[in-house]
Amino acid sequence: MPTLFDPLDLGAFALRNRIVMAPLTRARAGFEGVPNALMATYYAQRASAGLIISEATGISREGLGWPNAPGLWNDRQAEGWKQVTDAVHREGGRIVAQLWHMGRLVHPDLGGGQPVSSSATTAPDFAHTYEGKKPYVEAREATRDDIQRIIGDYVRAARNAIDAGFDGVQLHGANGYLIDQFLRDSANLRTDDYGGSIDNRLRFVTEVIEAVGSAIGIERVGIRFSPNIYSQGVEDSDPLPLFTALAARLEELKVPWIELREAHRPTSAGAIPTAPVSPAMRPIYFGAILLNSDYDGPSARARMAEGIADGISFGRPFIANPDLVQRIARGASLSPGDENTYYSGGAAGYVDYPALDEAQAA
């Protein structure tokens, strides 16, 4: 049985270990979404991961609803990302860009107009804006022209990612964002061929994958899902048949890897997970499956031993432990992160966490 420290092939590239850095929004790119030297330092510090999945990165102004998050829809943003990918590659790492359209979770203050979604619905709770939290507004149902335009935005961002030096891309299909809003029946109320049946609800994600794969090569495309939790108002009434059908579709499309945020205990937002779907997806989908959600070294090793996961992705542990791979290898304790600085901007709580040897020397 493979271990966390064995190599892994993910389509176009190989990983030197199976410890993956999950996407982590950190809000250091400024209003224009242009990555900078501070971000290059942050990612390079964590390049011992077998793979880094970048923080969620907007494919358009319309689709980016988080203050100071980065984008990949213009040349300045792509140029900014080059210093990040160069820094990671100098350290021997691999990095893919997570491509993000937030759908109904974009407040007009950030997106510049009424948000678009699978259906005319309103997300619960509050949006993050530059002026603090504000209630979400009702999204309009995407027209067919909107759908084709948005697919074009995914393609442009994917091409920009490859031009910026990323090894590939990950489509963000999790956590209640646009792809998830089309997939799951609590948010998709459409009556056309993008809604209703499972096959129809798979249509949008299928078309995005096909278009991006055609543009940059399917061997460079992965995707993330959150199948067994309620997230930002999105869930499914019967997730098992939905995600087994999705597994078959991903196998048909030859998507080389997926990441599942598959919670096994209540999430930080208080969502109670339903039964995991990865055991049912595994016999259908033969690409690599990365599992994510609240793992540490011992629990990750135990999960790998079950034979479902091909790798484990770690989110918050990578914030305060830039050398997480080495700490897991040594069985060392993990440092806690400072939640007050997760999105605060600047170097504090971002690039100033010491590696294990530095901490011991101090």
C-alpha positions in Angstrom: 0.0 0.0 0.0 1.5 3.4 -0.9 2.5 5.8 1.9 2.4 9.5 2.2 6.1 9.6 1.2 5.9 7.6 -2.0 5.8 9.5 -5.4 2.5 9.9 -7.3 1.8 10.6 -10.9 -1.0 13.1 -11.6 -1.4 13.3 -15.3 1.2 15.6 -16.8 3.4 15.7 -13.7 4.8 13.6 -10.9 4.7 14.4 -7.2 7.7 13.5 -4.9 5.3 12.8 -2.0 1.6 12.5 -1.4 1.3 15.3 1.0 -0.6 18.1 -0.8 -1.2 21.7 0.3 -4.9 22.4 0.0 -6.1 25.7 -1.4 -6.1 28.4 1.3 -7.5 31.8 0.8 -5.1 34.3 2.4 -6.1 37.7 0.9 -2.7 39.2 0.1 -3.2 40.2 -3.6 -4.9 43.6 -3.2 -8.0 44.9 -5.0 -6.6 44.3 -8.5 -5.9 40.6 -7.6 -2.2 40.8 -8.7 0.1 38.3 -6.8 3.3 39.8 -5.4 6.7 39.0 -3.9 5.3 38.3 -0.5 3.1 35.6 -1.9 6.1 34.1 -3.7 7.9 33.8 -0.4 4.8 32.2 1.2 4.4 29.5 -1.4 8.2 28.8 -1.7 8.3 28.2 2.0 5.8 25.4 1.5 7.3 23.9 -1.6 8.3 20.6 0.0 4.6 19.5 -0.4 4.2 17.0 -3.2 1.8 19.5 -4.7 0.6 23.0 -3.9 -2.9 23.9 -4.9 -3.0 27.7 -5.0 -5.5 29.7 -3.1 -8.8 30.1 -5.0 -8.2 32.4 -7.9 -10.8 34.4 -9.7 -11.5 33.7 -13.4 -13.2 37.1 -13.8 -14.2 40.2 -11.9 -17.8 38.9 -12.0 -16.8 35.6 -10.4 -14.4 37.0 -7.6 -16.2 37.9 -4.4 -13.5 37.8 -1.8 -11.6 41.0 -0.9 -7.9 41.0 -1.9 -8.0 37.5 -3.4 -5.9 37.0 -6.6 -7.2 36.6 -10.2 -6.0 35.1 -13.5 -8.1 37.0 -16.0 -5.6 39.5 -17.2 -1.9 39.8 -18.1 -0.9 41.7 -15.0 -2.2 38.9 -12.8 -0.5 36.3 -14.9 2.8 38.2 -14.6 2.3 38.4 -10.9 1.8 34.7 -10.6 5.0 34.0 -12.6 7.2 35.1 -9.6 5.2 32.6 -7.4 5.5 29.6 -9.8 9.2 30.4 -10.4 9.9 30.5 -6.6 8.1 27.2 -6.1 9.9 25.5 -9.0 13.3 26.7 -7.7 12.6 24.8 -4.5 11.7 21.7 -6.5 7.9 22.0 -5.9 4.8 21.6 -8.1 1.9 24.0 -8.1 -1.5 24.2 -9.8 -3.9 27.2 -9.9 -7.3 26.7 -8.4 -9.8 28.4 -10.8 -12.8 30.0 -9.0 -16.1 31.4 -9.9 -18.1 32.1 -6.8 -21.5 32.4 -8.5 -24.2 33.7 -6.1 -21.6 34.3 -3.4 -20.2 37.4 -5.1 -21.6 40.6 -3.7 -22.2 43.4 -6.2 -19.7 45.6 -4.4 -17.0 43.2 -5.6 -18.4 41.7 -8.8 -19.7 44.9 -10.3 -23.3 43.8 -10.8 -26.0 41.3 -9.9 -24.4 37.9 -9.3 -25.1 35.0 -11.6 -25.9 31.4 -10.5 -27.5 28.2 -11.7 -30.9 29.7 -10.5 -32.4 32.9 -9.1 -31.5 32.2 -5.4 -29.9 34.0 -2.5 -27.1 32.6 -0.4 -27.6 32.5 3.4 -25.5 34.5 5.8 -23.3 37.4 4.8 -20.7 38.3 2.1 -17.2 39.6 2.8 -16.7 43.0 1.3 -14.2 45.8 1.7 -16.7 47.6 4.0 -17.3 44.6 6.2 -19.9 41.9 6.0 -23.1 42.5 4.0 -26.2 40.4 3.2 -26.0 38.5 -0.1 -28.3 39.6 -2.9 -30.4 37.5 -5.1 -28.5 36.0 -8.1 -30.0 35.9 -11.5 -30.3 32.6 -13.4 -27.5 32.2 -15.9 -28.7 32.3 -19.5 -27.3 30.0 -22.1 -25.2 33.0 -23.3 -24.0 33.5 -19.7 -23.0 29.8 -19.5 -20.9 30.0 -22.7 -19.3 33.3 -21.6 -18.4 31.8 -18.2 -16.9 28.7 -19.8 -14.8 31.0 -22.0 -13.6 32.7 -18.8 -12.5 29.4 -17.4 -10.6 28.7 -20.6 -8.9 32.1 -20.6 -7.9 31.7 -16.9 -6.5 28.2 -17.6 -4.4 29.4 -20.5 -3.2 32.3 -18.4 -2.3 29.8 -15.6 -0.1 27.8 -18.0 1.5 30.9 -19.4 2.2 32.0 -15.8 4.2 28.7 -15.2 1.6 26.6 -13.3 1.9 22.9 -13.7 -1.8 22.6 -14.2 -5.1 23.8 -12.8 -7.7 22.7 -10.4 -11.4 23.7 -11.0 -13.1 24.7 -7.8 -16.3 22.6 -7.8 -16.7 22.6 -4.0 -18.0 24.7 -1.0 -21.1 26.1 -2.6 -19.5 28.0 -5.4 -20.7 28.1 -9.0 -20.0 24.6 -10.2 -21.4 23.3 -6.9 -24.5 25.5 -7.5 -25.1 23.7 -10.7 -24.4 20.2 -9.3 -26.5 20.0 -6.2 -30.3 20.2 -6.1 -30.7 22.7 -3.2 -29.2 25.5 -5.4 -30.1 24.2 -8.9 -33.8 24.8 -9.5 -33.6 24.9 -13.3 -36.1 23.3 -15.6 -34.0 23.3 -18.8 -31.2 20.8 -19.8 -28.9 22.2 -17.1 -31.2 21.3 -14.2 -33.5 18.6 -12.8 -32.0 15.2 -13.5 -28.5 14.2 -12.4 -27.4 14.0 -16.0 -28.6 17.5 -16.6 -26.9 18.9 -13.4 -23.7 17.3 -14.6 -23.8 19.2 -17.9 -22.2 22.5 -16.7 -19.2 20.9 -15.1 -18.8 18.5 -18.0 -18.7 21.4 -20.5 -16.2 23.3 -18.3 -13.9 20.3 -18.1 -14.1 19.6 -21.8 -13.3 23.2 -22.7 -10.5 23.6 -20.3 -9.1 20.2 -21.2 -9.2 21.0 -24.9 -7.4 24.3 -24.2 -4.5 23.1 -22.0 -4.6 19.3 -22.1 -6.9 17.2 -19.9 -3.7 15.8 -18.3 -3.2 19.1 -16.6 -6.7 19.4 -15.2 -8.0 18.4 -11.7 -11.1 19.3 -9.8 -12.3 19.7 -6.2 -15.7 18.7 -4.7 -17.2 18.8 -1.2 -19.7 15.9 -1.6 -20.9 15.2 2.0 -21.3 18.6 3.7 -23.7 21.5 3.6 -21.6 24.5 2.5 -22.7 28.1 2.1 -26.3 27.1 1.5 -25.6 24.3 -0.9 -26.2 20.6 -0.4 -27.9 17.7 -2.2 -30.9 15.7 -1.1 -29.3 12.4 -2.3 -25.5 12.8 -2.8 -24.6 9.2 -3.4 -26.2 8.7 -6.8 -25.1 12.2 -7.8 -21.4 11.7 -7.0 -21.2 8.2 -8.3 -22.6 9.5 -11.6 -20.1 12.2 -11.4 -17.3 9.7 -10.8 -18.3 7.9 -14.0 -18.3 11.1 -15.9 -14.9 12.1 -14.7 -13.6 8.7 -15.7 -15.1 9.1 -19.1 -13.5 12.5 -19.5 -10.1 11.1 -18.3 -9.7 13.7 -15.6 -6.4 12.5 -13.9 -7.1 13.6 -10.4 -9.7 14.9 -8.0 -9.7 16.3 -4.5 -12.6 15.7 -2.2 -13.2 17.8 0.8 -14.8 14.9 2.6 -15.5 15.9 6.2 -15.5 13.2 8.8 -16.5 15.5 11.7 -18.4 18.8 12.0 -16.7 21.5 10.1 -15.5 24.8 11.5 -18.7 26.3 10.2 -20.8 23.8 12.1 -21.9 21.6 9.2 -22.6 18.0 10.0 -21.2 15.6 7.4 -23.3 12.9 5.8 -21.9 9.5 4.8 -18.7 9.7 2.8 -19.0 9.0 -1.0 -15.3 8.3 -1.7 -15.8 4.5 -1.1 -18.5 4.4 -3.8 -16.5 6.6 -6.2 -13.3 4.6 -5.9 -14.5 1.5 -7.9 -15.8 3.8 -10.7 -13.1 6.4 -11.0 -9.6 5.2 -11.6 -7.7 8.5 -11.5 -6.0 9.7 -8.3 -8.2 10.7 -5.3 -6.9 13.2 -2.8 -8.8 13.4 0.4 -9.0 16.5 2.6 -10.5 17.7 5.9 -8.9 18.0 9.3 -6.1 15.5 8.9 -2.9 15.3 10.9 0.0 13.0 10.4 -1.4 9.9 12.2 -4.9 10.2 10.8 -3.6 10.8 7.3 -1.4 7.6 7.5 -4.4 5.7 8.7 -6.6 7.0 5.9 -4.0 6.0 3.3 -3.9 2.5 4.7 -7.6 2.1 3.9 -6.7 2.0 0.2 -9.2 4.7 -1.1 -7.0 7.8 -1.0 -4.0 8.2 -3.2 -2.9 11.3 -1.3 -4.0 13.6 1.5 -4.3 17.3 1.3 -3.8 19.5 4.3 -5.2 23.0 4.7 -4.8 24.9 7.9 -1.8 22.9 9.2 0.2 24.3 6.3 -0.5 27.9 7.5 1.6 27.7 10.7 3.9 24.8 9.6 5.7 25.7 6.3 7.7 22.5 6.8 4.7 20.3 7.4 6.1 17.4 5.3 9.2 17.3 7.5 7.1 17.5 10.7 4.9 14.6 9.6 8.0 12.5 8.6 9.5 13.1 12.1 6.3 12.7 14.0 6.8 16.2 15.4 4.1 18.4 16.9 2.3 21.0 14.8 2.3 24.7 15.6 -1.1 26.4 15.8 -2.1 29.1 13.4 -3.2 32.6 14.4 -6.8 32.9 13.0 -6.7 36.7 13.5 -4.1 37.0 10.7 -5.6 34.5 8.2 -6.9 37.3 6.0 -5.3 40.4 7.6 -2.8 41.3 4.8 1.0 41.8 5.3 3.7 39.4 6.5 2.5 38.8 10.0 0.9 35.4 10.3 1.8 34.7 6.7 5.6 34.2 6.1 6.9 34.5 9.7 6.0 31.0 11.0 9.3 29.3 11.8 10.3 25.8 10.5 10.8 23.1 13.1 14.6 23.5 13.3 14.3 27.3 13.5 11.8 27.0 16.3 13.9 24.6 18.3 17.0 26.7 17.9 15.1 29.7 19.2 
